[in-house]
Amino acid sequence: MDKWPRWLPVAVIALVLGLFLLSLGQRDQPPTRDRDVSYSEFKALAARGEVSDVTLRGNKIVATLGRGVDREQDTAQRVRTELPDFGDPALLPLLEKQEITVTVKSPDETGLGRVFLGIFPWLLFLAIYIWFWRRISGNVAGGLGGRGGIGKFLEGQAKVEAKKPPDVTFDDVAGQENAKREVAELVDFLRKPEQYRKLGAEVPHGILLMGPPGTGKTLLARALAGEANVPFFSISASEFIEVFVGVGAARVRNMFAEAKQRAPSIIFIDELDSIGRVRGTGLGGGHDEREQTLNQILAEMDGFSGHEAVIVLAATNRPDVLDPALLRPGRFDRHVTLDLPDLAAREAILKVHTKNVPLAEDIDFPGIAAGTPGFSGADLKNLVNEAAMLASREGSERVTQDQFDQMRDKILMGSERAMAIQPEEHHRLAVHESGHATVAHYLPHADPLYKVTIIPRGRALGATQQLPEEERHTLPEEYLRDRLSVILGGRTAEKLLLGSVSSGADDDIRQATQLARAMVARWGMSDKVGPVDLRQTEEHPFLGREIAQPRHFSETTAHEVDIAIRGLLNEAEERALDVLQAHRSGLESLVATLEDRETLSREAVDACLKAGKSQVAGDAQG
């Protein structure tokens, strides 16, 4: 913060100018001593002939005393009074009779009024002009309300941690052992670069960190600088871009120049895909500001000499859109992939994020890690924070296992919603979720159940949650076929017990169709279609969504794919129906219990299905 306000010089100049002009307007007015009198006393003075002249300004009367005044008794040179609101027709004849000089002036003819009316518009215009100029220059200097001149504007917004490198180390990056091994050798180079130069070795100047959002790419870059104890320059690639042509390139030059001066150092560019996309595909051609900035980055990375120990790290979750020139040797030629953490890594991440959190003795880190498949490091940090906030709201001194379970359910399935559900619809929901749970319980390759609920959460009216007991990197065909049957189990249960289906299976049908299409068109799990790549969309490796692609096969092949998909879905539904018919009594027992308790754990589901099976056995013996 500046020591003095920026507007202080302008205010002082304006004040001095105003006082100067005010003094000019009142320079010729001699100093006077005026006395306020009543209107009656003024008329008496005029009638006695003690007034020499009178000035009328609106209803204001200023009279100069002269004739017949005793100066020892009255030292005032002038007296002031006001004309009554109803006027006085006898005043002017009285003044004429006494031969008193009368002067009439308008109310705004004072020197102060003239000065104020003369300089106020100019002062107002000057103040508005200065305000707009400072606002524009501030926006240019700092993006949005920043400070500094054009030099600051060209320097950009890079955050420099030079005096004190980051206090983050590799110990704070849990669950990314492969990525840490990839970059650990750079620490030795930054600490002892001469040893590498003796053998003619050059460290990779560009390292691209790739992975889904929340996997710790920025944290790994900061940990590298913290381990090496070197200056760390970090900036988002989008901050290079401005509306002025050439500014991004100038900022790149300035940032690289400062990093070279403080070498050994690390430059970290986050969200590289915002400026590193393939050139020539957007508006503006080669003169586009984004492409000019990218060209400058390429030129700067080519300009490194052997003695400059500067490492450039960049992070992206869209490596598929990057320009090939960025990825060639000499630039970002080393690619480090950060994956979603597995079971052991999730447990390690949880322990890192709970170091400063008071935990109860019942905390089960392996259980929490097993119940959060697909969670990234950021998701796990959010889980810990949500559990701590819940403990604070409930007045607990320590975070318990139950609070972790509640927040995990909230993250996975959404918050509970209070809804008025009719009894018939409540029964249908119980039948639907019980169908999912029963098929998942009896199919050998399905994931184990974790919880079944018919309490509305998020956008769903109910949910059947399964948790895998082990990490899967490949999906066997028998697992996928059982998965299809579990997805269609809710709809099949409605058809079996209620005789009709409802719109509640909308999301189930969508998921089952997508999975069946992938089995046929991507993984070759249909004997009729064969091992042919017939996908119409491409799944993004990091974003977890499908990207549309043009179709490269005929209508006949598309028809065969549709037939194979329908065959898989019909077969899965038949398998689910067989399971439900074979264990109908257990299914009905589960429906009744779920209607009553609304939420059941895996143990409760097992007990209901076993009770139904025992009842069938007893009826058979009877």
N, C-alpha and C positions, 0 to 999 in steps of 0.2 A: 504494500500500500504506500502511496506517495505521502511525503511529510506534509505538504500543503495541498489543499483542494485545487483541482485544475482550473476551476472557474474563478479563483481568487484574484489573479492579475486582471482579468477582464472586469470584475466588479470594481476593483480599485480605480482602474482607468475611467470607467463610466461615472463613478462617484466624483472624481476630480474634475472631469469635464462638466458635470452638472453644476458643481459648486462654482466653477469658473464662469459659466454662462449666467448663473444666478447673480453672481457679483456684478457682471456687466449690466444686467437689467436694473439693478438697484444702486448703481454707482452714483448717479446724479441726485439721489434723494437724500436730503440732509437728515441727520438724526433728529428725532422729535420725541417729545414726551406728551402723550395723549392721556386725557382723563375721560372716563365714561361718566355721563350725566344723564339725568332723566330728560324726557322730551319737554316737560314743563319748564325745567330749569333752563334748557336751551332757549325756549321761546322768551323766557324772562331776560336772559342775557341779550338776546337780539333786540327785545323791546327797549332795554336800557342803553342800547347803542354800544355794547361792549364787544360786538362781533364785527370783524373787518371783512371776511369773505366766507362763503359757504360752498362746499362741494357735495353734490347729490349723486350718489351711486346706487341706483335702485332705491331701496328703502333705507339705505345707510346715509347718515348725515355726518360730515366732518366739518367743523367750524373752527376758523382761526381767530383766536382772541387778539385784540389789539387796542381798541379804543376804550379808555376808562377802566382798565383792569389794574387792580392793585397787585403788583408783582410780588410784593412781600407776602400777601395772603394766598395768591394763586400762581404758582410757578409754571403751570402747564401752558404750553403754547397753543394746543388744540384740544378740543373736546369732541367726543363721539356720542352719537345717539342714534335711535332708529325712528323712522316715521311710523305712526300707527297704521295698522292694516286697513282701516277704513279711510285713511288719508286725512288731510287738513287743508281745506280750500283757503283758509285765512293765512297760511304760511307765506306764500309768495307775495301777497300784498304787503304783509308786514316787512319782509326783506326789502321790497322795493321802497317802502316808505322810509326805512332806515338807510337807504342807499348802500345796501350790502351787496358786494359782488357775488353773483351766483354762478357756479360752474356745474354743468351736468355731464356725467361720464357713465359709460356702460359698466355693468358689474365685472367684466373680465378684462379690464384694461389696466390691471395692476402689472407691475414689472414681473412679479413672480408668475402670474398667470400667462403672460406673453412668453416668458422663457420656457415654462413647462409645456405649453402647447406647441412651441416651436421645436423643442428637442425630443419630446416623447416619441413621436413616430420614428425618428431616426434611431433612437436608442432601442426601440422595440424591433425594428428591422435588423439592427446590428446583433441584438441578442439572439434572434431566430436564426440568422445566418451562421453565427458562431456555433449554436447548438447543433444545427444540421451538419455542419462541417466536421465537428468532433464525433458525431454519431457515425458518419460515413467513414471517417478515417479509423475510428475504433473497430468498425465491422471489418474493414479491409485488413487491419493489423492482426486481429485475433479471431477471424471467422465469425463469431457472434459476440459482439460486445467486448472484444479483446482490446489490449492496449499496445501502444508502440507505434513506430512509424513504418515506412515502407520496408526498412531492413527487417523489422520483426515480421512483417507480412511475408517476406520471402523466406524467412527461416522456418516458417510452419510451426506445427504444434508438437514436435517430437519431445517426448518426456525423457530427460537425461538423468540417469542416476549415476553420476560420476564421482561425487565426493564420497558417497557411501553406496557401494554396490548392493544389489538386492540381498536381503537376509534369508532368502529361500535357498535350500540346498536339495540335493537328490533325495535326502531322507523324507522331505515333504511331498515328493512325487511317488505315491504308492500305486502299485498295480500296473506300472508300465516298464517292466524290467527290460524288455527287448529294446524299447526306444531309448532308455537310459544307457544301455550298452552301446547303442549306435553313436551317441553324442559324447559319451564319457571320454573318448580319446581326444576330443577337442580341448578338454580341460588341460591335459598335459601339454598340448601345443601352446595354449595361451600362457601357461606358466613358464615354459622353457622353449620358446620358439627357436633359439639359436641351435639347439640340439637337432632339430629337424632340418634347418637350413644347411648344416654341415654336410648332410647326406643328400642335399638337393631336393628334399621333399617339400611340397607345398600343401597346406591344409585346404580342404574344400572351402571355397569362398561362399558358396550358397547351399543351404540345407533347407529343404521343404518339409515341413511338418504337416502331415495329412491325417485326417480322422474325423469321425462324427463330432458334432458340437458337444462340448462339455467333457471331452476326454483329457483335457489338461495340456493343450498345445502351448498356450501362453505360460502356464506354470512351468513347463519343462524348459522353455527358453530363459525364464528368469532364474531357474535353478542352475542352468549352465553358467550364467553370468555370476551367480552367487558362489558357485564352487570355484570358478576361476578367479574371482575377486577382481573383475575388470569393469570398466564403465559399460552401462547398458542403455542403449538408445531404443526406445519403443515408440511406434506410431502406427495408427491404422491407415491402411492404404487409401481409404476414402478421404482422409484429411489432406492428401496431396492435391485434390481436385478443387479448383475454384472456377468462378465464372470468367476470370481473366486468363487469356491465352498465354501460356508460357510460365505461369506461376508454379504449377506442379513440377515442371522440370527444374526451375530455380530452387525450389525447396529440396528436391532430391540432391542437387549439387551441393547445397549448403550442408545438408545432413551428412552426406558422405565425406565432405571435406573436414567437418568437425570430428567425425569418427576416426579418420586417418590421423588427425593431429593428436588424438588421445589413444592411439593404438598402443597395446592390444585392446580391442574393444569388440562389442557385439551390437549389431543392428538387428532389431526385430520388427518385421512388417506384418501386422495382423490383417486378416481378410485380403490376402493378395489377389484373389479373383476379382475384386472390385475394380482393379486397374489392369490386371494381367490377362484379361480375356483375349481370345484370338483376334488379331488386328484385321481390319478391313471388313468387319461384319456389321459395324454400327454406322450411325449417321456421321457425316463429316469426313469420312475417308481417312487418309493419312494425316489430315490437319486437325483431327479431333484432339481436344485437350487431354483426354484419357490416354490416347495412343502416344501423344508426345511425352507424357510422363513415363509411360512404359518404355519408350525408346531411350529416355535418359537413364532409367534404372539399368537397362541392358548395357548402355555405354559405360556407366560407372562401374559395373561389375567386370567389364572387360578391361577397365583401366587400372585394376589392382596390379601392383608390382610385387616382386618376390619378398620384399622386406616389410610389407604392410600386413600386420597381423590383425586384420579386420574380418570378422565372420558375419555373414548376413543370414539370418534365419527368417523364414516366412511361414505363415500358417494359412491353411485353407481347408474347407470341407468340399470344395468343388474342383478337384484336380483335372476333371474331364474338360473344363472350359479354358484352361490356361493355354497361352500361346506357346507353340513348340520351341520358340527361341529362348524362352525362359528356362526350359528343361534340358537344354543341350549341355555337354561337358564344359566346364569353366564357369557356369552360372549355377542354377539350382540343380546340380547333377546328383546330389545325394538326397534320396527320398526316405523319410522316416515315417512309418505308419503307426498311429496310435489307435488301438482297437478298444472296443468296449471291454471293461474288466470282466474276468471270469470269477468263479466263486472265491478262490483264494485271494484274488486281487481286491474284490469288493470288501472282504473282511479286513484286509490291510488298510483300505481307504477309510472304512468306518472308524478304525482305531486312530487314524491320523486326525480325522475331523472331530473326534470326541475327546481329544487330549485335554481340552479346557472345559469340558462339560461334566458336571457331577452326575455320576451314574449309580443306579441302584444295583444291588448285588445280584438281581435276577436277570441282568442283561445277558442275552445269548447272541454273541456276534456271529457265530456260524449260522444260527437260525435266521437272523436278520439278513445275512448275505444270501442265504439260500432262497429267501422270500423276495428278493429283488432282482430277478433275472432281467437282463437288458438295461439295467440302470447304468448311467455314466457316472463319472466322478462328481460332476456338478449335481446330478440327481441325488446321489448319496449325501452330499453336503446339504442339499435342501431338505432331505429326510431328517437329518440330525437337527437342523434348525427348526423344522416344524414340530418335532417331538419336544424340543426344549421350550418352544413357545407354548405348546399345550400344557407342559408341566408347570410353567409359570402361571397360566390362566387358572389351573386347578389348585394352585397354591402348594405344589409339591416342592420339596427341597432337593429332590433328585429325580432324574429322568428314568422311568421304569420301562420294562419290556412291553407292557400293555400300551403305553403311549407310543412307542415305536410302531407297534402293530396297527394302532388306529391311524396313524399318519401314513403308513404304507398303504393301507386300504384307501385312504383319501386320495393319495397320489395315483394309485393304480385304477381305481373305479370311480373317483369323484366324491364330492361331499354328499352326505345324506340329504334327501329332500323330503319335506313334509307335503304329502299329497293325499287327497281324499280318493281312495280306490274302492270301488264297489266290491261286495263279497264275491260276485261271480268272476270278476276280473282278478281278484286276489287268488281265487282257487285256480284259475287258468295259469297265472304266473307260477304258482307252486308246482303245478303239473309240468310246465315247461322246464323249469330249472331242475326239477327232480329227474326229468328225462335225460338231461345233460349229465347229471351226477351219476345216475345208474349206469349209463353206457360207459362213462369214464371209469367207473369202479370195476366193471367186469371185463373190459377189453384188455388184453395182456400188454399191449404196446403203448397204451395211452399214458399221458403224464398223470401222476398221482393228484388226487383232489387236495385242495387246501381249505376252501370255504365255499358254502352255498348260501345265498341270501336272496330274499325277495323284497328287501328294503330299497326303494329307489335311490340310486346314486348317480350323480352326473346326468348323462343323457339316457341311462339305462334304467329300466324298471326292476331289473333283477340281474344277478350275475352268478356264474359258476366259475370259480377261480381254481386253476391248476398250476402247480409249481413243479418244474422238472427236478428230479433228484440229482442229475448230473448235467454238465455242460455238453451241448450237442453242437458239433461243427459240421456234421453232415446229417441229412435226414433220410433214414431208410424208407423204402417203399411201404413196408408193413406198418411203420409208425404213421406215415401220412394217410394210409387208408383208415387206420383206426381214428386218426384225427378227424377225418371227414365224417365218420360215423358219430363221433362225439358232438360235432358241430350241428349235425342234423338230428341229434337225439331229442332235443326239445320239441321240435315240430312233430317228430314221430310219436312222442308221448301224448301230445295234444290229440293227434289223430286216433291213437289207440284208446285213450280213456274218455275223451270228450266227443269223439266222432267227427270232429271238424278241426280245421287249422285257423290261425289268426294272422294278423299282420305283425305280430311280435317276432316272427322268424325272419323279418326283413334283413337284418344284419347277418344272421346266420347263413342265409342263402347267398348273400354277397360274398362272405368269407369263403364258404365252401366252393363257390364257382371259381373264385380267384385261385384257390389252392388246386382245384382239379385242372384248371387251364395250365397252371405252371407244371403240374405233373405230366400233362400230355405234350405241351408245346415247348417246354424248356428242358425237362429232365428225361424225356423219352420213356415214360412209364406206361405206354400203351402199345400192345403188340400190333394192333392194326395200323397205327400211325408210324411207329418206329422211332429210332433215334435221330430225329430231324429238328433243327432249330426253327420253330414256327412262331416265335413270340412276336407280339404286336407292340409290346412295351419293354423298356429296359429298366430294370431296378437299379436305382442309384446306390453305389456301394456305401455311402456315408449318410445320406439324407433319409433313407428308408422309405422312399416313395418311387412310384413308377413314372417313367418318362416315355411319352408316346413316340413311336417310330413308324415309318412307312412300312406297309405290308409288302413282302417280297415272295408271295406264293399265290397260287391260283384259287379260284372260288371252289373248285372241287376239293382241293386240300383243306380249305377252310371248313367245308361241309363235313369232311371226315374228322377234323378236330372237334367240331361241335358234337358229332355223334359219340366220339370217345369220351368227351367231358360228361355228356348226359349219362353214358354208361357207368362211369365212375360214381356219379352222384346217386344214381338209382341203386347201384350195388351197395353203397354206403348206407343208404336209407334202409334197405332190406336187412343188412347186418344189424343196424340199430333196432329194427323192429323185432328181430329174432331174440336179441338180448332182453328187451323190455317184456316180451311175451313170456320168456322163460323165467323171469323174476318179477312177475306182475304183482304178486303179493308184497314183495319188498318195496316195489315202486309205490304202491298205494300207501304203505306204512310211512314211507319217506314223505309223500305228499301231505299226509295228515300232520306229521310232526313239523314239517316246514311251515305249513299254514299257521300252526300254533306258536312256534318259536321264531319264525321269520329268518333266523340266521343259524346255520349249523356248521360245525367244524367237521374235519375229516373223520374224527372218532365218532361223532354223533351220526354221521351218514352211514358209517360201517355198522353201527349198532342197529340202526333202523333196517338196513338191508338184511342183516343176520336175523333180526326178530321176525321179519316177514318170511324168511326161509324156514325158520324153526316152526312157524305157524303152519306152513304148507306141509312140512314133514309130520307134524302132529295130526293134521286133518287126514293125511294119507293113512297113518296108522289106525286112526279111528274108523 
